[in-house]
Amino acid sequence: MPRYFFDINDHDLSHRDDEGSEWPSRDAARAHAMRILADIARDEARRQDRLNLFVTIRDRERAVLAVASLAVACTWLD
């Protein structure tokens, strides 16, 4: 089973995944990256008005395969 590495970046947080985890397919790895984004957004959106999150997916050779991103913002109009 392929091993993927999921690095997390936002304004305040940077985490390099040095262990990785095995996923049966690229689609499964992509879904995992999207869940990571949703989990971080759920926790951090309570504390911040604006988030720009990125999860970089790397392979066993550490080559970047994909970047998943999520932007969340709330702007008062008054």
C-alpha positions as CSV (number, residue, x, y, z in Angstrom):
1,M,0.0,0.0,0.0
2,P,1.4,3.5,-0.9
3,R,2.7,5.7,1.9
4,Y,1.7,9.4,1.8
5,F,3.0,12.3,3.9
6,F,0.7,15.2,4.9
7,D,2.3,18.5,5.7
8,I,0.1,21.1,7.3
9,N,0.5,24.9,6.9
10,D,-1.4,28.0,7.9
11,H,-0.5,31.4,9.3
12,D,0.5,30.1,12.7
13,L,1.0,26.4,12.3
14,S,3.5,24.4,10.3
15,H,3.8,20.7,10.7
16,R,6.0,18.4,8.5
17,D,4.8,14.8,8.5
18,D,7.9,12.7,8.9
19,E,6.1,9.4,9.6
20,G,3.4,9.3,6.8
21,S,0.6,6.8,6.7
22,E,-0.6,4.2,4.2
23,W,-3.6,4.7,2.0
24,P,-5.0,2.3,-0.6
25,S,-5.2,4.9,-3.4
26,R,-4.6,8.5,-4.3
27,D,-8.3,9.2,-3.9
28,A,-8.1,7.9,-0.3
29,A,-5.1,10.1,0.4
30,R,-6.9,13.1,-1.1
31,A,-10.0,12.4,1.1
32,H,-7.7,12.2,4.2
33,A,-6.1,15.6,3.3
34,M,-9.6,17.1,3.0
35,R,-10.6,15.7,6.4
36,I,-7.5,17.3,7.9
37,L,-8.5,20.7,6.5
38,A,-12.0,20.4,7.8
39,D,-10.8,19.3,11.3
40,I,-8.4,22.2,11.6
41,A,-11.0,24.7,10.2
42,R,-13.6,23.5,12.7
43,D,-11.2,24.1,15.6
44,E,-9.5,27.3,14.5
45,A,-12.5,29.2,13.0
46,R,-13.8,29.7,16.5
47,R,-10.7,31.7,17.3
48,Q,-9.9,33.6,14.1
49,D,-11.9,35.6,11.5
50,R,-9.7,34.4,8.6
51,L,-8.0,31.1,7.8
52,N,-5.9,30.0,4.9
53,L,-5.0,26.3,5.3
54,F,-2.9,24.0,3.1
55,V,-2.1,20.3,3.2
56,T,0.7,19.2,1.0
57,I,0.6,15.5,0.0
58,R,4.0,13.9,-0.6
59,D,5.0,10.4,-1.7
60,R,7.7,8.1,-0.2
61,E,10.4,9.9,-2.1
62,R,9.1,13.1,-0.6
63,A,8.0,14.5,-4.0
64,V,4.9,16.8,-3.8
65,L,2.0,15.1,-5.4
66,A,-0.8,17.5,-4.5
67,V,-1.8,20.5,-2.4
68,A,-5.2,20.7,-0.8
69,S,-6.3,24.1,0.4
70,L,-9.2,25.8,2.3
71,A,-9.9,29.5,2.9
72,V,-12.4,30.5,5.5
73,A,-13.3,34.1,6.3
74,C,-16.0,36.2,8.1
75,T,-16.2,39.9,7.4
76,W,-18.8,42.1,9.2
77,L,-20.5,44.4,6.8
78,D,-21.3,47.2,9.3
